[in-house]
C-alpha cells in the first residue's frame, strides 16, 4: 500500500470500512430480542468502528506468524456477538513489515452467519479493496471521519430467500424424517456443558501444488470441489474404519436468482444451502492401493453436483426449514443425539478481482475461510478458499469432545499425502 506506519494502515482501513458500510446494509444491523420467538433485524443508527476494528502486530518468522494467525482465528471463532449496541461483525488487522517499504497485513473479517454467507465475505473484502485502492483513501484528511459515529446505510436490506425462490417441496420430502444408521460415523454425541469450543487446523497447499492439482482435475474431467469431497471421505474412512459416511456440501443459491436482481458475488446476504451424499467403504477400496483411483470417485461427485444444480430450488435443504414449527425446540432436541453428517465441505472457490479492482496498487494475495461449529453441523467442518495464482487454504473445524485433535491432524496428513501423490504422477 505504500504506507509504513501502522497508524496509517489503521486510518485507511477505518476509511475502507466506512465505505463498505455504505455498500452493504447488512453491516449496519443487529438482532433485536435475540432468543425470543419474535426476534427481528433492527438497523443501527451508527457504528463505532473503534469498538469493533482492532490492530495487532504479527510476530517475526513465517512459521510463528502462521501459528499466530490460527490462534487469532480460533479466538474469533469462539467469541460470540453479545453486545446489543454493536453490529454482527468485527475485524482484526494483523500487520507485518513487507518488502520495499510496503505494509502487508491480514484483515480478519468476522461476521455472524445470519447476515451473510461465504460469498458475502468476498463482497465485503471487494468493497474494502476498492476503497483501499482509491487515491482518495491516501489523500483524505482522516480526522474528518468520525470513527466512533459512522452512519449506517439507509438502503433496503436484500430480499429474504423465500421472496427470491419458490422453495418447492416434493410431497415425499415434506415432514419426512430418517434416523441416523448406527453404521454411519459422525463423531461423538453432542453434549452441552455450558460452553462450546471450536478448534481449528490449517492445511495449506502451496501455489505450485495447487496449480498442478487443478491441471490434473481438468485432465480427469472434474474440479477441485468434487476431488476434495472424495479425498476427505477416503481419509475419514481410513481413520475411522466406518462402513458409511455422509457428506454435506455447501452450494450457493445465487445462480438461481433472476439476473435482473444483480445479486452476484459483490452483494452481501445469506443465500446458501447444502446437499448430502452418502458413501460406503466399498467405493474407496481401490484408493488405498492406488491413489489415482480417487479420480473415479471425483468424477461421480461431479455428476452429482451437476444434478443438484439442474434441480434448481426443488427440495433444497434450506427449504426444509418451512417444516419446522419451533426452531429453538428443534435444536435443543439434538442435544445428546448423534449428528446426521460426518463432515461438511464449503469451498468458497478462487477469489479473483472484479473488473474495477484490476490493476490497482492494493491486492489480496492470500485468503482463508473458517467457520464456527454448531449443534446442527457435521462432526467436522471443512472450509476452503484461495486467490487466483495463490495457495489453497483448507481449514478444519470441530468442537471439543466430538473428535480428538489427533484425529483431525491424521485426516489432514492423509489428504496432503494423497494430493502430493496425485500431483507427482
Secondary structure, DSSP 8 states (H G I E B T S, - for coil): -----HHHHHHHHHHHHHHHHHH-GGGGEEEETTTSTT-EEEE-SEE-HHHHEEEEE--SSHHHHHHHHHHHHHHHHT-----TTS-SEEEEEEEEE-STT-EEEEEEEEE-GGG--HHHHHHHHHHHHHHHTSHHHHHS-GGGS-TT-EE---S-----GGGT------TTTTT------TTB---S-----S---EEEEEEEE-HHHHHHHHHHHHHTT--HHHHHHHHHHHHHHHHH--SEEEEEEEEESGGGS-GGG--STTS----EEEEEEEEEGGGGTTTTT-GGGHHHHHHHHHHHHHHHHHHTTTT-GGGGGGG-S-HHHHHHTTTTS--S-SEEEEEEEEE---GGGTT-S-------------TTS-SEEEEEEEETTS-EEEEEEEETTTS-HHHHHHHHHHHHHHHHHHHT-
